[in-house]
Amino acid sequence: MEIIPIVDPGLGNSSYVVDLGDGSALVVDPERDPRPYLWEMERRGLTPRFAAETHLHADFVSGSRELAAAGATLLAPVGSDLSFEHRPVEDGDDVDLGGLTLRAIATPGHTPEHLGYVLEDGDEPLALFSGGTLMAGGVARTDLLSPELTEPLARSAYRSIRERLLVLPDHLPVYPTHGSGSFCSAGPGVQRITTIGRERRTNPLLQVETEDEFVAMLLGGLGSYPAYFLRMRELNRSGPAVYGVEPPLPDRLSPHDVASLRDRGALVVDARPIDRFAAGHIPGSLSIELRDQFGTWLGWLADPGRSVVVVVDPGQDLIGLVWQMLNVGFEPPRGVLVGGIEAWRAAGFHTSEIPLVSAREITRDLPLIDVRQASEFAVDHVPGAINVELGELVAGAPDLPRGAQVHCGHGQRAMTAASLLLRHGISGVTVTTGGPAEIGAALAGVRR
């Protein structure tokens, strides 16, 4: 038996392929893109036998239907009420894995239907798949369903951890789904795999003495989260379309096709590196550089009911881009601009530009806007900077003066913010590639 983590650094989550030792595999909390799991199983000569869900996910579209189409039996909490074929599992159920057993434990908190799964060899527990109820250094947030349920679920999380999980052996490895970088998480943990004993000793949320203290600490540490989270539970309940390993690729569009679609309401998403976007882009387009976090920011900032046209450079991973869209509840883009921005210019269309500068070129005479999360800003920021989270710019631009200088950590979020500000009619925006430390040092040099 071996447990192989499959980490999505963009969403901050882990799924797990469990080699059951008999030529078959169990996959826990898979994302919609089935390729990492199928490739890992193929490499090891395994066939998918089970796909287990700990809860209805809010941050990604589940891939269990994809694995079920490949032959796996889908296990899901009975409270999920899935509308497609699956095996409902509830507290105390044992699932025979062929020599090993998967025991379900009701652990409501992150969600009402949440289950943990203990992998057992006879009477010996081998691993706990804890989903979001217990994470390395934290606990998953409880505010993703409704304000009325936020505190009751936090109290359920306290009891689930104290009464159902901390009674397990201290040496037992814990394999959470949510981890560092996940907007579902509430806690500072950077490790992904932990043990019951380590969390008992070091998890800040488990060092408090009362339920009320736990609730206050958990709810006091919650930040903002992507808007698309509110759509995912229902999509995962009703079931996404199954594409296999090859999703539909976008149509190849001419510049005139793109212009026509844009004029009829399509959103142009420019996934090129930010220096390329800065040098020239289709007016009105949204900059989201293609990297691990592309899907998260698309899901946060864009309307899934709106047609999307993408602009990419040669060599960028278009299939990976499509899977990131599918992973956050979007369907494949309507099309991709053939020939890129050079073809757009050659067709006689004009482009817009955004100045991209280094930290050394920033000036104290213009406002500095930091678009990182408030939690990041609280840890470190340039004195005098104004914190406006990137996600806040979806609804409209705040009262920012002309000539705003926008920054984040490396420039990608800042360029996305600048493209949104331009769409809101705020001109004269400059983007810097520097983070707080670089900008602070540069400004200190200016003062000298």
Backbone torsions as a table, in degrees:
resi	resn	phi	psi	omega
1	MET	NA	132.0	177.6
2	GLU	-142.2	142.7	179.0
3	ILE	-112.2	121.3	-176.5
4	ILE	-112.4	111.9	177.3
5	PRO	-72.0	139.9	171.5
6	ILE	-117.5	106.3	-171.1
7	VAL	-99.1	132.1	171.3
8	ASP	-104.1	99.8	-177.0
9	PRO	-67.5	-23.3	179.4
10	GLY	-68.8	-43.0	179.0
11	LEU	-92.1	-12.0	180.0
12	GLY	75.1	24.1	-175.8
13	ASN	-116.2	160.1	174.5
14	SER	-125.6	136.6	166.3
15	SER	-111.1	168.4	-175.4
16	TYR	-137.1	130.0	170.1
17	VAL	-100.1	121.1	-178.4
18	VAL	-107.7	112.6	174.0
19	ASP	-74.5	110.7	-174.2
20	LEU	-80.6	-2.2	174.1
21	GLY	85.8	2.3	-179.5
22	ASP	-125.7	20.4	-179.0
23	GLY	90.0	3.0	179.2
24	SER	-124.2	170.0	-175.5
25	ALA	-139.6	151.6	168.9
26	LEU	-109.3	135.3	175.2
27	VAL	-118.3	129.0	-177.5
28	VAL	-107.2	126.0	176.2
29	ASP	52.6	55.7	179.0
30	PRO	-73.5	147.7	172.5
31	GLU	-84.5	171.8	-169.9
32	ARG	-62.7	-35.6	178.8
33	ASP	-72.7	110.4	-174.4
34	PRO	-82.2	-7.5	-170.7
35	ARG	-60.8	-44.7	-178.8
36	PRO	-60.1	-35.0	-178.0
37	TYR	-76.8	-44.5	-179.8
38	LEU	-66.6	-39.1	178.2
39	TRP	-65.6	-42.6	179.2
40	GLU	-63.6	-42.0	178.7
41	MET	-67.3	-40.7	178.7
42	GLU	-62.5	-41.5	-179.9
43	ARG	-61.0	-31.6	-177.6
44	ARG	-99.1	1.5	-179.7
45	GLY	71.8	33.5	-177.2
46	LEU	-107.9	154.3	172.4
47	THR	-112.6	144.5	179.7
48	PRO	-72.8	119.5	-178.1
49	ARG	-107.1	-39.3	178.9
50	PHE	-137.2	146.4	168.3
51	ALA	-127.6	120.7	-174.1
52	ALA	-113.5	133.1	175.6
53	GLU	-105.5	132.1	174.8
54	THR	-82.6	-27.5	-178.1
55	HIS	-168.7	171.1	172.7
56	LEU	-74.7	117.4	-172.9
57	HIS	-80.7	144.9	177.1
58	ALA	-103.4	-20.7	-173.1
59	ASP	-102.6	-8.4	175.8
60	PHE	-155.4	159.0	175.7
61	VAL	-81.9	129.5	-177.8
62	SER	-66.4	145.5	175.6
63	GLY	-100.2	10.6	-176.6
64	SER	-62.5	-35.8	178.0
65	ARG	-65.6	-34.5	176.3
66	GLU	-62.3	-43.9	-179.5
67	LEU	-72.7	-32.0	175.2
68	ALA	-63.6	-38.1	177.0
69	ALA	-64.8	-23.3	178.4
70	ALA	-92.0	4.4	173.2
71	GLY	116.4	-2.1	-177.4
72	ALA	-82.3	150.0	169.3
73	THR	-85.9	129.2	-175.8
74	LEU	-91.7	122.1	175.7
75	LEU	-104.8	131.1	-178.9
76	ALA	-147.4	148.6	178.2
77	PRO	-55.9	140.3	-177.4
78	VAL	-59.3	-31.0	180.0
79	GLY	-75.1	-4.3	178.6
80	SER	-70.8	-29.0	-179.4
81	ASP	54.2	45.9	-180.0
82	LEU	-62.7	143.8	-176.4
83	SER	-95.1	11.1	179.5
84	PHE	-130.6	171.6	-170.5
85	GLU	-62.5	130.0	177.9
86	HIS	-165.0	171.4	174.3
87	ARG	-106.0	110.4	179.7
88	PRO	-68.5	139.1	-179.4
89	VAL	-127.7	139.2	178.8
90	GLU	-133.6	175.0	-175.8
91	ASP	-51.6	128.8	177.2
92	GLY	90.1	-10.4	178.8
93	ASP	-67.9	141.0	173.2
94	ASP	-111.9	130.7	178.0
95	VAL	-110.0	119.7	-180.0
96	ASP	-75.5	117.6	179.9
97	LEU	-98.4	7.6	-178.9
98	GLY	89.3	65.5	-177.2
99	GLY	106.3	-36.8	174.4
100	LEU	-108.9	163.0	-179.2
101	THR	-128.8	142.2	173.7
102	LEU	-110.5	114.3	-178.2
103	ARG	-103.0	127.8	-178.3
104	ALA	-87.9	136.8	176.7
105	ILE	-126.1	123.8	176.8
106	ALA	-67.8	121.7	-179.2
107	THR	-135.3	61.5	179.5
108	PRO	-62.3	151.0	-180.0
109	GLY	161.2	-77.4	175.7
110	HIS	-55.7	-42.1	172.2
111	THR	-140.1	160.8	-177.8
112	PRO	-67.6	-34.1	-173.2
113	GLU	-89.8	3.5	-168.1
114	HIS	-57.2	135.3	172.9
115	LEU	-121.3	144.0	163.0
116	GLY	-101.3	157.3	179.7
117	TYR	-127.1	126.1	175.0
118	VAL	-101.6	122.3	175.9
119	LEU	-86.2	125.3	-173.5
120	GLU	-127.3	146.6	170.3
121	ASP	-115.9	96.9	-171.4
122	GLY	66.1	-123.3	178.5
123	ASP	-92.0	0.3	-175.5
124	GLU	-96.3	117.7	175.2
125	PRO	-74.3	135.0	-177.5
126	LEU	-106.5	-32.4	-175.6
127	ALA	-165.0	152.3	171.9
128	LEU	-116.8	125.6	170.7
129	PHE	-97.2	105.5	-166.5
130	SER	-97.8	-1.7	179.8
131	GLY	59.0	-114.4	179.1
132	GLY	-117.1	-4.5	-175.4
133	THR	-68.0	-36.8	176.3
134	LEU	-136.6	126.4	-179.8
135	MET	-125.1	168.7	176.2
136	ALA	-67.6	106.9	177.4
137	GLY	82.1	7.2	-177.2
138	GLY	-165.9	-168.3	178.8
139	VAL	-142.4	141.8	-179.5
140	ALA	-68.1	149.0	-174.3
141	ARG	-65.9	156.8	-175.3
142	THR	-118.6	14.7	-173.3
143	ASP	-108.3	23.3	-174.1
144	LEU	-95.2	0.4	179.5
145	LEU	-105.6	-54.2	178.2
146	SER	-168.1	155.8	177.7
147	PRO	-59.4	-33.9	-178.0
148	GLU	-66.7	-27.6	-176.7
149	LEU	-95.8	-8.6	-173.1
150	THR	-59.3	-51.4	-179.0
151	GLU	-72.1	-44.5	176.9
152	PRO	-56.4	-39.0	178.9
153	LEU	-69.5	-35.2	175.9
154	ALA	-62.1	-39.2	177.7
155	ARG	-69.0	-35.8	175.4
156	SER	-64.0	-38.8	178.6
157	ALA	-61.9	-42.7	178.1
158	TYR	-57.0	-48.7	-177.3
159	ARG	-69.7	-38.3	178.8
160	SER	-60.0	-44.4	-178.3
161	ILE	-68.5	-48.3	-175.6
162	ARG	-68.6	-41.2	-170.4
163	GLU	-96.1	-23.0	-174.4
164	ARG	-113.4	-31.2	-174.3
165	LEU	-104.0	-42.4	-178.3
166	LEU	-72.1	-5.2	173.7
167	VAL	-83.2	-8.6	177.7
168	LEU	-78.2	160.3	-176.7
169	PRO	-60.4	142.9	-178.5
170	ASP	-60.0	-31.9	-176.3
171	HIS	-78.8	-6.5	-172.4
172	LEU	-67.4	123.4	176.3
173	PRO	-65.7	141.1	179.7
174	VAL	-116.6	126.9	-178.4
175	TYR	-115.5	91.4	179.8
176	PRO	-77.8	158.1	172.3
177	THR	-83.4	-51.1	-179.1
178	HIS	-84.6	147.0	-179.5
179	GLY	-156.3	-160.9	-177.8
180	SER	-56.6	128.5	-179.0
181	GLY	96.5	-9.8	179.8
182	SER	-85.4	133.2	175.6
183	PHE	-73.8	-7.5	174.1
184	CYS	-81.0	-15.1	-172.7
185	SER	-85.8	156.8	173.9
186	ALA	-137.6	93.4	-177.8
187	GLY	157.1	160.4	-173.5
188	PRO	-91.2	5.1	-172.5
189	GLY	-59.5	138.9	177.8
190	VAL	-110.1	-18.0	176.0
191	GLN	-76.4	157.3	179.8
192	ARG	-107.6	-34.5	179.9
193	ILE	-113.4	139.0	-175.8
194	THR	-142.1	-163.7	173.5
195	THR	-135.6	162.8	177.0
196	ILE	-59.1	-45.7	-177.8
197	GLY	-64.4	-40.8	179.5
198	ARG	-62.6	-41.4	179.1
199	GLU	-69.0	-36.9	177.4
200	ARG	-59.3	-38.5	-175.0
201	ARG	-85.8	-32.3	-166.0
202	THR	-122.2	-18.3	-178.2
203	ASN	-66.8	118.9	-176.3
204	PRO	-56.3	-34.9	-177.9
205	LEU	-71.8	-15.2	179.5
206	LEU	-101.2	2.6	178.5
207	GLN	-91.1	-10.2	179.4
208	VAL	-77.9	161.2	-173.2
209	GLU	-98.6	-22.3	-174.6
210	THR	-127.2	161.6	177.0
211	GLU	-62.1	-41.3	180.0
212	ASP	-61.6	-40.7	178.1
213	GLU	-64.7	-41.3	177.6
214	PHE	-59.1	-48.4	-178.2
215	VAL	-62.1	-44.4	-179.0
216	ALA	-63.1	-41.8	-179.8
217	MET	-68.9	-43.3	-179.4
218	LEU	-63.0	-50.5	-176.4
219	LEU	-72.2	-25.5	178.3
220	GLY	-74.5	-14.8	-178.0
221	GLY	-102.2	10.8	-176.8
222	LEU	-86.6	132.1	174.7
223	GLY	-107.7	-164.8	179.1
224	SER	-74.9	165.9	178.4
225	TYR	-145.6	159.9	-175.7
226	PRO	-62.1	144.5	-178.7
227	ALA	-62.6	-29.4	-176.1
228	TYR	-68.3	-16.0	177.5
229	PHE	-56.2	-32.7	-175.8
230	LEU	-70.5	-14.4	-179.6
231	ARG	-98.6	-19.6	-166.9
232	MET	-70.5	-38.6	-176.7
233	ARG	-58.9	-45.6	-178.7
234	GLU	-68.2	-37.9	177.2
235	LEU	-63.3	-42.3	178.9
236	ASN	-69.9	-28.8	177.0
237	ARG	-71.7	-43.3	-178.1
238	SER	-79.4	-27.2	175.5
239	GLY	100.4	122.2	178.3
240	PRO	-77.5	163.8	174.0
241	ALA	-64.1	149.7	179.6
242	VAL	-102.9	125.8	-176.7
243	TYR	-113.7	-16.6	-171.6
244	GLY	76.4	-158.0	-175.1
245	VAL	-84.6	-6.7	-177.9
246	GLU	-126.1	93.3	178.3
247	PRO	-72.8	161.9	177.5
248	PRO	-61.8	132.0	177.2
249	LEU	-88.1	151.4	-178.0
250	PRO	-66.6	152.4	175.5
251	ASP	-63.6	149.9	175.5
252	ARG	-86.2	120.0	-171.9
253	LEU	-115.0	141.8	173.0
254	SER	-78.2	164.9	175.9
255	PRO	-55.8	-38.7	179.6
256	HIS	-67.3	-36.1	175.7
257	ASP	-61.3	-45.2	-178.5
258	VAL	-64.0	-43.7	179.6
259	ALA	-60.8	-41.4	-179.8
260	SER	-65.5	-44.8	179.0
261	LEU	-64.7	-41.2	178.0
262	ARG	-61.2	-43.6	-178.5
263	ASP	-67.2	-20.6	178.7
264	ARG	-98.4	13.1	171.6
265	GLY	107.7	-0.9	178.3
266	ALA	-69.4	148.1	176.7
267	LEU	-93.8	124.6	175.8
268	VAL	-91.7	118.3	179.1
269	VAL	-108.7	119.3	-178.3
270	ASP	-98.8	110.7	-174.9
271	ALA	-98.2	10.4	-179.4
272	ARG	-72.5	162.7	174.0
273	PRO	-55.1	151.0	-169.9
274	ILE	-66.2	-27.0	177.6
275	ASP	-68.1	-32.6	176.8
276	ARG	-70.4	-41.6	177.4
277	PHE	-63.1	-42.2	-178.2
278	ALA	-61.0	-38.1	-175.8
279	ALA	-74.2	-18.7	178.6
280	GLY	167.5	127.2	-178.9
281	HIS	-148.2	164.0	177.7
282	ILE	-66.3	126.3	-179.4
283	PRO	-54.5	134.3	179.5
284	GLY	87.3	-2.2	-177.6
285	SER	-79.0	157.9	-178.9
286	LEU	-103.9	124.4	179.2
287	SER	-86.8	117.2	169.3
288	ILE	-137.5	98.7	-176.6
289	GLU	-60.6	138.6	-179.9
290	LEU	-73.0	106.1	176.3
291	ARG	-150.3	-170.9	-175.8
292	ASP	-59.8	-30.3	-175.9
293	GLN	-92.6	8.6	-177.5
294	PHE	-55.6	-50.1	-176.6
295	GLY	-62.8	-40.8	179.7
296	THR	-57.9	-48.2	-176.1
297	TRP	-74.8	-32.3	173.5
298	LEU	-62.1	-46.6	179.9
299	GLY	-62.2	-33.3	-179.0
300	TRP	-74.7	-37.9	-166.2
301	LEU	-104.7	-16.5	-172.4
302	ALA	-115.0	156.9	178.2
303	ASP	-89.1	119.4	-177.4
304	PRO	-66.3	-16.8	178.5
305	GLY	-86.2	-1.3	-177.3
306	ARG	-100.1	136.9	177.5
307	SER	-61.3	141.1	-179.8
308	VAL	-118.5	133.1	171.4
309	VAL	-115.8	134.4	-176.9
310	VAL	-111.8	148.9	173.4
311	VAL	-118.4	123.6	180.0
312	VAL	-133.4	161.9	173.5
313	ASP	-91.4	156.0	173.1
314	PRO	-55.8	137.1	179.2
315	GLY	93.2	-14.2	175.7
316	GLN	-74.3	151.5	-172.5
317	ASP	-81.7	88.7	-178.0
318	LEU	-66.8	-38.3	178.9
319	ILE	-64.8	-41.7	176.5
320	GLY	-61.9	-37.7	176.7
321	LEU	-61.4	-44.9	179.7
322	VAL	-61.7	-42.6	-179.9
323	TRP	-66.1	-35.9	176.3
324	GLN	-63.7	-37.6	176.1
325	MET	-64.0	-46.6	180.0
326	LEU	-61.6	-34.5	-176.3
327	ASN	-66.2	-22.7	-179.1
328	VAL	-113.6	20.8	170.1
329	GLY	91.8	9.8	173.4
330	PHE	-93.9	154.5	170.2
331	GLU	-89.2	169.4	-178.1
332	PRO	-57.9	151.9	-178.8
333	PRO	-62.7	153.1	179.7
334	ARG	-63.3	-34.5	-179.7
335	GLY	-172.5	172.1	177.2
336	VAL	-128.8	138.9	-178.8
337	LEU	-71.4	116.5	178.7
338	VAL	-74.9	131.1	179.4
339	GLY	86.5	-4.9	175.5
340	GLY	63.7	-158.9	-173.5
341	ILE	-67.6	-25.6	177.6
342	GLU	-64.9	-40.2	177.7
343	ALA	-66.3	-36.7	177.8
344	TRP	-60.0	-46.7	179.1
345	ARG	-66.0	-42.3	-178.2
346	ALA	-62.4	-26.9	178.8
347	ALA	-80.7	1.0	176.6
348	GLY	93.9	6.5	178.9
349	PHE	-87.5	145.0	-179.6
350	HIS	-88.9	163.6	179.8
351	THR	-121.8	162.4	173.4
352	SER	-109.1	155.4	179.6
353	GLU	-129.0	155.1	174.7
354	ILE	-132.3	124.0	178.6
355	PRO	-60.2	131.2	177.4
356	LEU	-118.4	117.9	-173.5
357	VAL	-126.0	163.3	175.7
358	SER	-86.9	170.5	179.1
359	ALA	-60.3	-32.1	-178.1
360	ARG	-67.4	-20.1	-176.4
361	GLU	-95.4	1.0	-177.3
362	ILE	-75.7	154.8	-177.3
363	THR	-124.2	149.5	178.2
364	ARG	-80.9	-8.0	-173.9
365	ASP	-82.8	-10.6	-178.0
366	LEU	-122.5	152.2	-178.1
367	PRO	-64.1	143.3	179.0
368	LEU	-109.4	120.0	-177.0
369	ILE	-108.1	122.7	178.8
370	ASP	-103.1	114.1	-173.6
371	VAL	-99.4	15.8	175.5
372	ARG	-73.1	171.6	177.1
373	GLN	-63.9	151.3	-179.7
374	ALA	-58.1	-34.1	179.1
375	SER	-65.5	-36.4	176.7
376	GLU	-69.4	-43.3	-179.2
377	PHE	-60.4	-38.3	-178.0
378	ALA	-65.3	-31.0	-178.9
379	VAL	-74.8	-41.0	-174.9
380	ASP	-162.2	129.0	176.2
381	HIS	-157.3	163.4	178.4
382	VAL	-76.1	128.1	178.1
383	PRO	-55.1	131.9	-179.8
384	GLY	90.6	-10.5	178.8
385	ALA	-69.7	150.2	177.7
386	ILE	-102.8	125.3	180.0
387	ASN	-91.7	115.6	172.7
388	VAL	-128.7	106.3	-177.4
389	GLU	-58.9	143.3	-179.7
390	LEU	-53.2	-42.6	-178.6
391	GLY	-62.1	-24.1	-179.7
392	GLU	-70.5	-17.9	-175.2
393	LEU	-82.3	-3.7	180.0
394	VAL	-66.1	-46.2	-174.5
395	ALA	-73.8	-18.5	-178.2
396	GLY	153.0	165.4	-178.7
397	ALA	-84.6	135.6	172.9
398	PRO	-68.3	179.5	-176.6
399	ASP	-78.1	75.9	-178.0
400	LEU	-100.3	138.7	-179.7
401	PRO	-75.8	158.8	175.5
402	ARG	-60.5	143.8	177.5
403	GLY	88.4	17.4	-179.3
404	ALA	-61.5	139.5	173.6
405	GLN	-102.4	121.7	-172.6
406	VAL	-109.8	136.5	176.4
407	HIS	-146.2	165.2	174.4
408	CYS	-139.5	-118.8	176.0
409	GLY	-103.7	-43.1	-177.3
410	HIS	-128.4	-14.1	176.4
411	GLY	120.8	-21.4	-176.0
412	GLN	-66.0	-48.7	179.1
413	ARG	-66.1	-35.1	179.3
414	ALA	-64.4	-39.0	178.7
415	MET	-68.8	-38.3	174.8
416	THR	-59.4	-44.7	178.9
417	ALA	-61.4	-43.5	-179.5
418	ALA	-62.5	-39.2	179.3
419	SER	-66.6	-34.7	176.0
420	LEU	-68.2	-42.6	179.8
421	LEU	-61.8	-39.4	176.8
422	LEU	-63.1	-39.6	178.7
423	ARG	-65.0	-26.3	178.1
424	HIS	-89.5	4.5	175.3
425	GLY	89.0	10.6	177.4
426	ILE	-93.3	114.0	-176.1
427	SER	-102.3	176.5	177.5
428	GLY	72.1	22.9	-178.3
429	VAL	-83.3	138.8	175.9
430	THR	-119.2	141.8	178.4
431	VAL	-113.4	134.4	174.7
432	THR	-111.6	143.6	179.0
433	THR	-82.4	-7.0	-176.3
434	GLY	-84.2	151.8	173.3
435	GLY	-95.7	-175.6	-175.9
436	PRO	-56.6	-42.4	-177.7
437	ALA	-64.4	-45.3	-179.0
438	GLU	-66.0	-44.1	-179.3
439	ILE	-66.1	-43.1	179.1
440	GLY	-59.9	-42.8	178.9
441	ALA	-65.4	-40.7	-179.7
442	ALA	-64.5	-43.0	-180.0
443	LEU	-67.0	-34.8	176.4
444	ALA	-63.6	-36.4	176.5
445	GLY	-66.0	-36.7	178.1
446	VAL	-62.8	-42.4	-178.7
447	ARG	-63.3	-32.6	177.0
448	ARG	-71.4	NA	NA
